[in-house]
Amino acid sequence: MSSNDNDFAFLNDVSTVAVVCLQFGDTGKGKIVDWLAEWAEVVVRGTGGANAGHTVCHDGKRYVLHLVPSGILRDGEGVENVIGSGTAVDPGALTAEIAALRAGGIRCANLRLSHQAHLVLPQHLVLDRVRESCAEAGKIGTTGRGMGPVYTDHYARLGLRVNDLLNPDEFVCKLRRNLVEKVRLLRTFDPGVVRAVMQHEHLASGAYYHPETIFDVDAIVARYLGFARELEPLVRDTGALVRRAHWDKMRIVLEGAQGSLLSVDEGTYPYVTSSDCSLHGLARGAGLEVATDVELALGLAKGFYMSRVGEGPFPTELGGERSAEWCGRPDVTEAREAAEYPAVSVNSSDAFEQGIAVRRTGVEYGSTTKRPRRVGWLDLPLLRYAVQRVPTRCELVLTKLDVLDDCERIKVCTHHEYHGSGYRQAEETLRPGMSIEVANPDSTVLAQSVPMYQTFVGWCSQLRNVESVHDLPAALVTLVGALEDWLDDDEVGADVRVLSVGPGREQTIVL
Ligand code: IMP
């Protein structure tokens, strides 16, 4: 079923739109971008890499995209899908993703790849994983897709870019230069760990490993020049393409990755990813000049809950530290949770079990890593902070609302109370007992911020069957209204525009 034409009337006065997550990622950007791609002429990714996992469900099939923009299912309808210069491109992951899409009947005829995007190479994948396995280095809980090392090389002016794939001599020369420091650094780690990490399937199952020099340069070059031949037809100056489309007022959707609270510049540093995945970074990475070139930001938040993967403070986490510890264990999988907690309920009085029930209902397991996502109630101070950082008109999209269908009581964190000791921040000193309405993204402060809740009656009905605004349950309408009121002040201000009540395109309600 295709969307109702009127669905996109709210976009009549805009041409450049961005889809950004206002939480810690995994809010369903893939589904919303796929839905909007019916309206769009160009869809652009601007940040992140294969650490992202965007799930799109259509015609009974489920596609998990990592680097390819989620407009790709409309490739046959002529939508251009662009991987912008701010992304970090793992050529092996990208070629595999394109092959899988083509096998599924999607030709990727209109897929474009920026010549300036940085390349994720074996040394980045190894370093990311080796650092994470070394407790003293301070664990972030990364996805292991090389993001930290690749963005570090970008700023250290050591990186290789897609354009280098088009010039084999240049590629080899820069690769050798890049490896010098990486080898020195890797020699400071346990050689057994390095050897083990290099057997990973993302590292060609050991094919790049050399027992003396760590990297077998010839093996890497042979494989990457093979990727180069496959990717060459896609390579464009996508910055010029996107800017021209913007000036020509073509309908553009920028597709964010991760979430604002994971932005290296605006998020809960250091528990963040390595790119600026806020609207600012997305706009630049897509090829626009500034974030205010975006006329409308659609900010995504899960409908009255949120999730976080990896380490870092999460005040509203259901089950608190017990949940964080459980979700951080490498042996906890979806299957294990199902076996150990077969009958947990979203109405359980034990918050840890309630969290497991929400996770299982929402299938909150990483699409890239399969890790269980930590889940918790909607945190308004964090949402207010994220909305405040959007420098353009912002409207909210509440996603995955159907996950809480059976929940009898829904808690919303309205403010934080600071419970740490005196903590100096710039010209201020935070004191115990202080009330915080707009969250402070400093991890030290957030870790000491205790959530204060207001409880609402749940809607207790099946939202997936709701087709029109008029059929929305009253309890949900009350909650949406309360959310808009909470966000309604001079500095924040964002109305709720779209409700997503299921994974399908048609399960999208415009208010
Ligand atoms: P990295 O991006 O792999 O370096 O991981 C840094 C942090 O960002 C970790 O906590 C990851 O779990 C988190 N992260 C990275 N990508 C995603 C995503 O797509 N969804 C949710 N969390 C993510």
Residues whose N, C-alpha, C, O or C-beta is under 5 A from the ligand:
A	BS01	IMP	F24 G25 D26 N51 A52 G53 I140 G141 T142 T143 G144 R145 M147 G148 Q258 L262 V272 T273 S274 V309 G310 E311
